[in-house]
Each structure stands twice: as structure tokens, then as C-alpha cells.
Amino acid sequence: MTAWSIIARLVVTVVWASRLYLGVHRLTDVLGGYALGLAWMSLVMVASQLIDDRTRGPA
């Protein structure tokens, strides 16, 4: 695990904890946003891999 991934996880945790503490969002809002972000990241990673495979061509 790189330092940047640790920092990113820490920022995500602090943000969602602050949203809950301040009463701006409910737990379901935060978990839904987390799930949506995870789904989007997965989609981008798969698309990136497909594009990379196509641009390299046959080996």
C-alpha cells in the first residue's frame, strides 16, 4: 500500500465522519455515496484496461 492510498483512505474517512457528525447526511447517504464511488471507480478501471489492451494490439 502506497503513501498516497493511505492518505486517500484517511481523507475519505474524515469526510464521511464529519458529514455524519455534523448531521448533514445520514449513514445511508454516506454508504450510498461510497458504493456509487466504488462502482464508478471499478467501471473506469475496466474501461481503462480495455482501452489499453486495444491500443497495444496483438503481441
N, C-alpha and C positions, 0 to 999 in steps of 0.2 A: 504494500500500500504506500503510495507516494505522499509526500507532504501536502500536495495540492488536494488530493482526495480527502485527507483528514480535515483540512481547512474547510472544504466544501461541505462535508458532513456536519461539521461544527456549526457553520453558518445556517444550514437548513434547520438544525435542531434548535438553535437560538431563536430563529424567526418563528417557527411554529409554536415554540413555548411562549414567546412573547404575545403572539396572536391569541392564544388561549388565556394567558394570564390577564391581558387587558380586556378580555371579553369581546373582542372584535369579531371572532369567529368561534364556532362550536367545533367540537372534536371531529364530527362527521365532515365538516367543511375542510378541515386541515387534512384529514385522511383521504378525502376525495381528491384534493389538490395534489397530494403526494402520489396517489395512484395514477392520476392523469399525467403528471410529470414523468413518472416511471414508464408509462405506456408510450408517451411521446419520445422519450429517450431511446426506448427499445426500437421503435419504428425508424428513427433516424439512424441508429446503428446498423440495422438490417439494410436499409436503403443505401447507406454508405458502403457497406460491404458488397452489395450487388453492383453498384456503380464501379467500384474499384475492380471487381472481377471482370466486368465487361471492358473496361478500358485497358486492362493488361492483355487481353486476348489469349489465344491458346498458347500453351507453354511449349 
